[in-house]
């Protein structure tokens, strides 16, 4: 009756009814509170059981997570070691490849230089070949002129046999020179395919041989040189 004012009663019956009603009210409140307490206790027990079950599950989950964490740490360490090993191997391979690339580039530069030298040597050989052809044509022309002159002299000179021998010797020399030129051309071809050489010296030697071969023996000239006679021409086959 805290905070409640007790009314004034006019009779005992009225007071008894008041207190009876008030007791019933408190009894009902007590019953409701006890029911709520019982319900709360039951709910608390259920909640406690549920929380305990959740706690057990959480602890089990925590242990599982710790085990997974430890396992993942081991895996991370293993992967880290593997990655470091692979990185070291890759770095080593890259270094080897870089060295190979440097060597390949150096070889490529050497090959380019060698190709340029071969091209230069080939040009020199081509010029030497053209010079040789020109020398050969000039020699053929001089040889034909010499043969014509000797043929003309044969009809006018008494020393016909000597002139015939000279002509035959010139023919033999022409044949020998032809063979020598063919050999030199084959040697130049082989030299051009193998390595750069100095074709200028070969050309000079060949021209010297041509000039030496063109030296004809002195022959006496007879009378009647003004007469013209047909004379055969000798051509060296290509």
Backbone bond lengths (Angstrom), bond angles and torsions (degrees), N, CA, C in turn:
res aa  C-N    CA-C-N  psi(-1)  N-CA   C-N-CA  omega(-1)  CA-C   N-CA-C  phi
1 X - - - 1.389 - - 1.480 110.06 -
2 X 1.307 113.54 25.37 1.457 118.64 176.24 1.499 108.71 -64.29
3 X 1.241 114.97 128.99 1.460 119.92 177.98 1.505 112.78 76.22
4 X 1.333 121.12 -1.34 1.463 122.27 179.62 1.550 108.98 -103.33
5 X 1.232 113.11 138.14 1.479 118.97 177.15 1.530 109.91 -90.68
6 X 1.307 114.85 129.17 1.481 119.09 177.83 1.524 107.96 -80.96
7 X 1.280 115.09 122.65 1.470 117.45 -178.63 1.558 111.12 -71.98
8 X 1.226 111.52 165.07 1.471 117.71 176.05 1.525 108.74 -85.82
9 X 1.281 114.93 132.76 1.476 119.69 -177.83 1.531 109.71 -103.08
10 X 1.273 113.62 141.28 1.469 119.00 179.03 1.522 112.48 -88.29
11 X 1.340 113.64 -19.44 1.474 117.28 -179.29 1.514 108.99 -149.95
12 X 1.302 115.71 165.48 1.464 122.01 179.00 1.513 110.57 -68.77
13 X 1.280 116.22 -35.34 1.468 120.49 -179.54 1.528 110.17 -65.44
14 X 1.311 114.55 -39.56 1.469 118.20 179.47 1.527 109.83 -67.11
15 X 1.344 116.22 -39.31 1.458 119.76 179.20 1.513 110.69 -66.99
16 X 1.342 116.52 -39.84 1.465 120.59 179.76 1.523 110.06 -65.22
17 X 1.297 116.40 -41.97 1.470 119.54 179.70 1.528 110.63 -64.24
18 X 1.324 114.93 -37.16 1.471 118.60 179.69 1.517 111.17 -63.87
19 X 1.342 114.07 -48.93 1.462 117.79 -177.58 1.524 110.93 -68.78
20 X 1.274 116.96 -34.12 1.464 119.48 177.64 1.530 110.66 -65.06
21 X 1.301 114.50 -44.03 1.465 118.56 178.96 1.526 110.41 -64.25
22 X 1.323 115.13 -39.28 1.459 119.26 -179.17 1.522 110.81 -68.22
23 X 1.340 116.78 -37.94 1.468 119.82 178.64 1.527 110.91 -66.77
24 X 1.327 114.33 -39.83 1.474 117.16 177.53 1.533 110.97 -63.44
25 X 1.316 114.13 -37.56 1.463 118.84 179.34 1.526 110.54 -64.01
26 X 1.359 115.78 -46.73 1.457 119.45 179.93 1.520 111.76 -68.01
27 X 1.340 114.69 -34.82 1.459 118.71 178.26 1.531 109.93 -63.91
28 X 1.316 115.59 -41.27 1.458 119.76 179.06 1.528 109.83 -66.27
29 X 1.331 115.74 -41.97 1.466 118.97 178.02 1.517 110.88 -62.94
30 X 1.358 115.70 -40.96 1.454 119.57 178.55 1.521 110.75 -62.95
31 X 1.357 114.82 -42.70 1.462 118.75 -179.59 1.530 110.21 -63.21
32 X 1.312 115.72 -41.83 1.458 119.07 178.98 1.532 110.80 -65.00
33 X 1.345 114.77 -41.58 1.461 118.35 178.90 1.519 111.13 -65.16
34 X 1.378 116.12 -39.91 1.463 118.78 178.57 1.520 110.18 -65.89
35 X 1.330 116.55 -40.64 1.472 118.59 178.22 1.547 110.56 -62.97
36 X 1.346 113.88 -41.59 1.462 117.51 177.96 1.522 111.18 -64.07
37 X 1.367 115.43 -37.65 1.456 119.31 178.84 1.517 111.03 -65.35
38 X 1.352 114.76 -44.17 1.468 118.38 178.62 1.530 110.00 -62.29
39 X 1.316 113.34 -44.04 1.472 117.10 179.59 1.532 110.87 -63.76
40 X 1.352 114.56 -40.58 1.461 118.81 178.85 1.521 111.10 -65.24
41 X 1.344 116.00 -40.27 1.465 119.31 178.77 1.527 111.20 -64.46
42 X 1.337 114.84 -42.73 1.464 117.89 177.69 1.533 110.69 -63.21
43 X 1.348 114.55 -43.95 1.465 117.87 177.86 1.517 111.32 -64.01
44 X 1.343 114.91 -37.71 1.460 118.52 179.17 1.518 111.16 -64.89
45 X 1.370 115.58 -42.04 1.462 118.32 178.38 1.534 110.77 -63.53
46 X 1.325 114.91 -42.88 1.467 117.45 178.20 1.533 111.05 -63.27
47 X 1.358 113.52 -43.06 1.458 117.65 179.67 1.524 110.89 -65.56
48 X 1.338 115.05 -39.27 1.458 118.83 178.67 1.525 110.65 -63.90
49 X 1.350 115.76 -43.29 1.465 119.09 178.17 1.532 110.53 -63.04
50 X 1.327 113.61 -41.67 1.464 117.09 179.33 1.520 111.16 -65.51
51 X 1.349 115.33 -42.22 1.459 118.98 178.48 1.518 111.53 -65.42
52 X 1.342 116.25 -37.97 1.460 118.81 176.96 1.532 110.96 -63.73
53 X 1.354 114.20 -42.31 1.468 117.80 177.51 1.533 110.53 -62.74
54 X 1.344 115.10 -42.72 1.465 118.23 177.66 1.525 111.55 -64.77
55 X 1.361 114.82 -36.72 1.453 118.30 177.98 1.526 111.23 -64.30
56 X 1.357 115.06 -42.76 1.465 119.03 177.26 1.527 110.04 -61.24
57 X 1.330 114.68 -45.58 1.461 118.15 178.59 1.532 111.55 -62.35
58 X 1.356 114.60 -40.96 1.457 118.14 179.74 1.522 111.14 -65.16
59 X 1.361 115.49 -41.42 1.461 118.11 177.69 1.522 111.23 -63.83
60 X 1.349 116.32 -41.62 1.457 119.45 177.23 1.526 110.96 -64.03
61 X 1.326 114.00 -42.09 1.462 118.56 177.70 1.525 111.01 -62.84
62 X 1.334 115.22 -39.82 1.457 119.46 178.34 1.520 111.08 -63.78
63 X 1.349 116.20 -42.85 1.464 119.10 177.34 1.529 110.85 -63.04
64 X 1.349 115.22 -41.89 1.469 118.35 177.81 1.530 111.18 -62.29
65 X 1.341 114.99 -42.60 1.463 118.51 179.69 1.523 111.50 -65.37
66 X 1.337 115.58 -38.66 1.461 118.03 177.01 1.533 111.44 -64.08
67 X 1.358 115.04 -40.96 1.467 118.33 177.32 1.527 110.65 -63.80
68 X 1.347 115.00 -44.19 1.467 118.34 177.23 1.527 111.29 -61.99
69 X 1.330 115.75 -40.38 1.459 119.73 178.91 1.526 111.22 -62.23
70 X 1.333 115.95 -43.74 1.459 119.65 178.42 1.526 111.11 -63.98
71 X 1.350 115.36 -42.33 1.465 119.44 178.86 1.525 110.56 -63.57
72 X 1.335 116.15 -42.09 1.459 119.59 179.11 1.529 111.39 -65.68
73 X 1.331 116.43 -34.43 1.466 118.91 175.96 1.522 110.69 -62.33
74 X 1.358 115.51 -44.99 1.464 119.03 177.66 1.533 110.78 -60.52
75 X 1.352 114.96 -43.78 1.462 118.66 179.77 1.529 111.27 -63.71
76 X 1.344 115.98 -40.22 1.464 119.46 178.49 1.523 110.74 -62.82
77 X 1.329 116.34 -42.89 1.459 119.40 177.97 1.527 111.23 -62.65
78 X 1.350 115.25 -43.40 1.464 118.65 179.31 1.529 111.02 -63.59
79 X 1.342 115.82 -44.09 1.465 119.31 178.55 1.532 111.23 -64.95
80 X 1.326 115.94 -36.16 1.455 119.42 178.40 1.524 110.78 -63.97
81 X 1.347 116.06 -45.72 1.462 119.29 177.58 1.528 111.08 -62.64
82 X 1.351 115.90 -41.84 1.460 119.55 179.06 1.526 111.04 -63.47
83 X 1.341 115.82 -41.83 1.457 119.99 179.59 1.525 111.01 -64.57
84 X 1.324 116.43 -41.84 1.462 119.38 178.01 1.524 110.99 -63.22
85 X 1.347 115.85 -40.48 1.464 119.17 178.12 1.528 110.87 -64.45
86 X 1.332 115.75 -45.22 1.465 119.09 178.96 1.528 111.18 -64.40
87 X 1.323 116.42 -36.93 1.468 119.50 178.58 1.525 110.20 -64.33
88 X 1.340 115.74 -42.85 1.469 118.85 178.39 1.528 110.85 -62.68
89 X 1.352 116.16 -43.49 1.462 119.33 178.46 1.526 111.20 -63.55
90 X 1.343 115.65 -42.96 1.467 119.25 -179.86 1.525 110.90 -64.35
91 X 1.320 116.47 -40.82 1.466 119.86 178.81 1.522 110.49 -63.19
92 X 1.335 115.67 -40.59 1.460 119.43 178.08 1.523 110.57 -64.18
93 X 1.348 116.51 -44.42 1.462 119.89 179.37 1.528 111.21 -63.52
94 X 1.342 116.41 -40.73 1.465 119.61 178.88 1.526 110.51 -63.09
95 X 1.335 116.37 -40.28 1.466 119.51 178.03 1.523 110.95 -62.42
96 X 1.347 115.81 -43.31 1.466 119.69 178.92 1.528 110.43 -63.24
97 X 1.345 116.07 -43.01 1.466 119.82 179.88 1.530 111.12 -65.04
98 X 1.329 116.69 -38.04 1.462 118.96 177.73 1.527 110.92 -64.53
99 X 1.343 116.06 -40.99 1.471 118.81 176.54 1.527 110.89 -62.84
100 X 1.352 115.84 -43.74 1.470 119.23 178.30 1.525 110.89 -61.50
101 X 1.346 115.57 -40.09 1.465 119.13 179.75 1.527 111.12 -64.21
102 X 1.335 116.11 -41.09 1.468 119.26 178.38 1.524 110.70 -63.21
103 X 1.341 116.12 -43.84 1.462 119.34 178.26 1.526 111.18 -63.74
104 X 1.341 115.67 -40.60 1.471 119.51 179.52 1.524 110.86 -63.34
105 X 1.328 116.33 -41.50 1.462 119.03 178.23 1.525 111.25 -64.56
106 X 1.349 116.04 -40.44 1.468 118.76 177.87 1.527 110.94 -62.86
107 X 1.348 115.82 -43.43 1.470 119.56 178.06 1.527 110.50 -63.03
108 X 1.342 115.92 -39.33 1.465 119.79 179.07 1.526 110.74 -62.11
109 X 1.332 116.71 -43.27 1.459 119.76 177.85 1.528 111.18 -62.69
110 X 1.345 115.90 -42.07 1.462 119.15 177.87 1.524 111.38 -62.36
111 X 1.343 115.70 -41.25 1.466 118.99 178.97 1.525 111.30 -65.11
112 X 1.339 116.69 -40.66 1.464 119.10 177.29 1.528 110.74 -61.62
113 X 1.337 115.80 -42.95 1.459 119.51 177.90 1.521 110.66 -63.25
114 X 1.340 116.21 -42.08 1.462 120.04 179.87 1.525 110.94 -64.70
115 X 1.349 116.08 -39.31 1.469 119.73 178.48 1.524 110.46 -64.11
116 X 1.343 116.28 -41.87 1.468 118.63 177.71 1.526 111.22 -62.38
117 X 1.347 116.06 -40.60 1.461 118.94 177.67 1.524 111.04 -64.25
118 X 1.354 115.82 -40.48 1.465 118.73 177.79 1.527 111.42 -63.84
119 X 1.341 115.85 -40.98 1.459 118.66 178.42 1.527 110.84 -63.35
120 X 1.346 116.09 -41.62 1.462 119.05 177.60 1.523 111.05 -63.27
121 X 1.358 115.25 -43.71 1.466 118.89 178.46 1.523 110.93 -63.64
122 X 1.340 116.05 -37.71 1.463 119.31 178.56 1.529 110.91 -64.23
123 X 1.353 115.58 -41.16 1.465 118.51 176.55 1.527 111.05 -62.08
124 X 1.349 115.38 -42.50 1.470 118.45 178.16 1.527 111.21 -61.90
125 X 1.335 115.78 -41.14 1.465 119.15 178.86 1.526 111.47 -65.80
126 X 1.334 116.06 -37.90 1.462 118.86 178.02 1.529 110.46 -64.02
127 X 1.341 115.68 -42.89 1.472 118.05 177.88 1.524 110.96 -64.24
128 X 1.348 115.40 -40.70 1.466 118.39 178.19 1.527 111.02 -63.91
129 X 1.338 115.49 -37.85 1.462 119.01 179.16 1.526 111.06 -64.84
130 X 1.359 114.73 -43.93 1.466 117.51 178.53 1.531 111.25 -63.24
131 X 1.349 115.42 -40.26 1.468 118.29 177.38 1.518 111.16 -63.80
132 X 1.338 115.98 -38.30 1.468 119.48 178.29 1.524 110.96 -64.79
133 X 1.339 115.41 -41.23 1.470 118.99 179.21 1.525 110.51 -63.07
134 X 1.357 114.95 -42.49 1.463 118.51 178.51 1.526 110.43 -62.83
135 X 1.356 115.52 -43.04 1.469 118.92 178.50 1.522 111.21 -62.64
136 X 1.336 115.45 -39.82 1.460 119.40 179.46 1.522 111.19 -65.41
137 X 1.326 116.64 -42.51 1.462 119.29 178.10 1.526 110.71 -63.73
138 X 1.350 115.16 -41.44 1.466 118.00 177.67 1.526 111.19 -63.08
139 X 1.348 114.49 -39.68 1.459 118.03 177.98 1.517 111.14 -64.64
140 X 1.334 117.54 -41.27 1.463 120.45 178.20 1.527 110.64 -61.60
141 X 1.354 113.87 -40.83 1.468 116.79 179.52 1.527 110.91 -64.13
142 X 1.342 115.30 -44.76 1.465 118.32 178.79 1.524 111.38 -65.41
143 X 1.314 115.20 -37.29 1.457 118.44 179.13 1.521 110.86 -64.56
144 X 1.320 116.45 -43.28 1.463 119.77 177.56 1.527 111.02 -62.12
145 X 1.349 114.34 -40.36 1.466 116.95 177.85 1.527 111.06 -63.96
146 X 1.351 114.78 -41.21 1.470 117.84 179.13 1.526 111.30 -64.68
147 X 1.336 115.74 -40.41 1.468 119.44 179.03 1.521 110.35 -64.91
148 X 1.348 115.93 -41.49 1.460 118.78 177.51 1.534 110.82 -61.60
149 X 1.355 113.53 -43.31 1.463 116.98 179.92 1.528 111.22 -64.34
150 X 1.338 115.71 -42.77 1.470 118.56 179.00 1.528 111.90 -67.04
151 X 1.354 115.88 -37.84 1.463 118.58 177.56 1.528 111.10 -64.12
152 X 1.353 114.41 -38.40 1.461 118.02 177.83 1.526 110.89 -66.58
153 X 1.361 115.04 -40.20 1.458 118.66 -179.28 1.524 111.75 -69.71
154 X 1.342 116.14 -29.82 1.468 119.07 -180.00 1.531 111.91 -60.08
155 X 1.327 115.35 -35.61 1.471 118.79 -178.71 1.523 112.67 -77.23
156 X 1.336 118.75 -12.47 1.453 122.43 -174.49 1.522 113.74 -114.24
157 X 1.306 118.11 -20.44 1.461 120.52 -173.79 1.509 111.60 -102.05
158 X 1.303 113.90 150.76 1.458 118.15 178.12 1.524 111.60 -76.37
159 X 1.336 116.91 -24.35 1.462 120.59 -177.62 1.533 110.00 -87.40
160 X 1.319 113.89 59.40 1.465 119.47 -176.65 1.526 111.64 -64.97
161 X 1.306 116.96 -40.68 1.460 120.07 -177.55 1.530 111.42 -63.81
162 X 1.329 114.68 -40.27 1.468 118.16 178.92 1.526 111.70 -63.62
163 X 1.340 115.41 -39.67 1.470 118.58 178.49 1.521 111.82 -66.83
164 X 1.346 115.35 -38.89 1.471 118.11 178.11 1.525 111.29 -62.24
165 X 1.339 113.98 -40.11 1.476 117.49 177.80 1.524 110.24 -62.75
166 X 1.346 115.49 -41.17 1.479 118.66 179.29 1.525 111.67 -63.04
167 X 1.333 115.42 -43.16 1.469 119.16 178.62 1.518 111.39 -61.87
168 X 1.345 114.81 -43.26 1.465 118.43 179.04 1.531 111.27 -62.42
169 X 1.332 114.44 -38.90 1.462 117.75 178.77 1.533 110.90 -64.19
170 X 1.329 115.78 -40.19 1.467 119.01 177.24 1.527 111.55 -62.37
171 X 1.319 114.55 -40.48 1.469 118.08 177.81 1.524 110.89 -62.59
172 X 1.348 114.78 -43.00 1.478 118.17 179.07 1.519 110.95 -63.55
173 X 1.349 114.84 -41.85 1.463 117.91 177.94 1.526 111.39 -63.57
174 X 1.320 116.77 -39.42 1.468 119.85 177.44 1.520 111.03 -62.20
175 X 1.340 115.15 -42.87 1.471 118.00 178.66 1.529 111.16 -64.00
176 X 1.360 115.00 -43.51 1.475 118.46 179.02 1.521 111.01 -62.57
177 X 1.341 115.06 -41.90 1.461 117.93 179.09 1.519 111.53 -65.35
178 X 1.320 115.27 -38.02 1.477 119.31 176.48 1.528 110.80 -59.80
179 X 1.321 115.02 -45.15 1.470 118.95 178.73 1.527 110.95 -64.67
180 X 1.331 115.64 -41.82 1.462 118.94 179.71 1.526 111.00 -63.50
181 X 1.331 116.32 -41.47 1.471 119.12 177.85 1.519 111.59 -63.82
182 X 1.342 116.11 -39.59 1.472 119.16 177.96 1.519 110.97 -62.46
183 X 1.356 115.87 -42.43 1.478 119.95 178.43 1.516 110.16 -62.84
184 X 1.340 116.23 -43.22 1.462 119.28 -179.26 1.533 111.27 -65.22
185 X 1.318 116.83 -38.13 1.463 118.90 177.43 1.525 111.62 -63.56
186 X 1.341 115.46 -40.55 1.481 117.65 177.12 1.521 110.77 -65.20
187 X 1.336 117.09 -40.33 1.462 119.93 177.87 1.523 110.86 -63.61
188 X 1.328 116.65 -40.14 1.465 119.08 177.65 1.524 111.47 -64.26
189 X 1.323 116.51 -38.58 1.473 119.62 178.28 1.515 111.14 -63.61
190 X 1.340 115.79 -44.27 1.480 119.83 178.66 1.514 110.10 -63.94
191 X 1.338 117.08 -42.89 1.465 120.54 -179.93 1.523 111.13 -63.53
192 X 1.310 117.13 -39.05 1.457 119.87 179.07 1.506 112.12 -65.26
193 X 1.316 117.84 -35.61 1.474 120.92 179.51 1.516 112.35 -76.16
194 X 1.317 118.41 -28.59 1.473 121.25 -175.09 1.515 111.68 -86.62
195 X 1.343 118.48 -58.16 1.455 120.69 -175.35 1.512 108.81 -159.46
196 X 1.389 115.61 161.34 1.458 118.08 177.67 1.509 110.93 -64.67
197 X 1.315 116.92 140.47 1.461 121.97 179.89 1.514 108.73 -134.42
198 X 1.316 116.36 -175.94 1.458 121.71 179.66 1.510 109.04 -107.95
199 X 1.331 117.17 90.68 1.466 119.73 -176.67 1.512 113.16 -70.76
200 X 1.340 119.25 -13.22 1.459 120.33 -176.29 1.509 111.01 -66.67
201 X 1.363 116.51 -41.02 1.459 120.05 179.58 1.517 110.96 -64.02
202 X 1.360 115.98 -41.48 1.470 119.17 178.87 1.516 110.69 -61.98
203 X 1.317 115.47 -40.69 1.469 118.94 -179.42 1.515 110.34 -64.91
204 X 1.372 116.89 -41.17 1.456 119.16 179.81 1.516 111.14 -64.88
205 X 1.370 116.24 -41.38 1.460 118.94 177.96 1.520 110.95 -62.72
206 X 1.323 116.91 -40.16 1.463 120.68 -178.25 1.524 110.31 -66.81
207 X 1.364 116.54 -41.11 1.455 119.07 178.23 1.523 110.84 -64.42
208 X 1.346 117.17 -36.57 1.467 119.91 177.41 1.514 110.87 -63.26
209 X 1.360 115.19 -40.55 1.465 118.72 178.90 1.523 110.69 -65.26
210 X 1.351 115.19 -38.73 1.467 118.60 179.40 1.523 110.21 -65.09
211 X 1.353 116.80 -45.00 1.458 119.56 -179.72 1.526 111.50 -64.04
212 X 1.355 117.07 -37.36 1.465 119.73 178.71 1.520 110.97 -66.49
213 X 1.344 115.71 -37.25 1.464 118.78 -178.75 1.516 111.61 -71.05
214 X 1.355 115.98 -24.95 1.463 118.98 -178.11 1.529 112.29 -81.00
215 X 1.325 117.82 -3.46 1.475 120.35 178.22 1.521 108.83 -74.54
216 X 1.312 117.39 108.44 1.462 123.04 -176.22 1.530 109.76 -95.26
217 X 1.291 117.14 149.03 1.471 120.00 177.77 1.519 110.93 -70.74
218 X 1.303 115.56 145.62 1.474 120.29 179.10 1.514 109.43 -70.07
219 X 1.327 115.38 131.86 1.461 120.72 -177.30 1.521 108.65 -126.54
220 X 1.321 119.90 133.85 1.482 121.26 179.24 1.501 110.64 -67.77
221 X 1.312 114.52 141.64 1.454 121.61 -178.47 1.527 108.23 -101.43
222 X 1.321 115.69 129.36 1.468 120.52 -178.28 1.500 112.28 -89.82
223 X 1.285 114.62 -169.92 1.446 120.28 -179.33 1.512 109.94 -80.48
224 X 1.336 112.63 165.00 1.453 119.37 175.53 1.513 113.40 72.79
225 X 1.343 117.62 34.39 1.472 120.40 179.70 1.500 111.90 -73.18
226 X 1.323 115.81 -12.83 1.452 116.65 -179.77 1.513 111.48 -74.22
227 X 1.335 118.20 -20.89 1.456 120.20 -179.13 1.512 109.86 -70.69
228 X 1.314 116.05 141.89 1.481 120.86 179.89 1.504 108.83 -105.27
229 X 1.318 115.80 129.22 1.456 122.73 177.60 1.514 108.59 -125.50
230 X 1.305 116.42 144.45 1.482 117.91 176.58 1.512 109.66 -68.97
231 X 1.322 116.76 136.70 1.468 121.48 -179.84 1.514 109.25 -130.36
232 X 1.322 115.78 142.53 1.479 118.53 -178.52 1.509 111.48 -72.90
233 X 1.353 115.84 151.18 1.466 123.34 176.50 1.514 109.22 -108.32
234 X 1.305 114.46 139.92 1.471 120.04 178.79 1.518 107.96 -109.06
235 X 1.262 115.80 125.67 1.479 120.67 178.15 1.510 109.24 -117.82
236 X 1.312 115.44 134.59 1.476 120.08 179.54 1.517 108.48 -86.19
237 X 1.294 116.07 124.44 1.488 117.74 -177.72 1.508 110.71 -64.93
238 X 1.331 114.59 146.05 1.469 119.25 179.82 1.511 109.78 -76.12
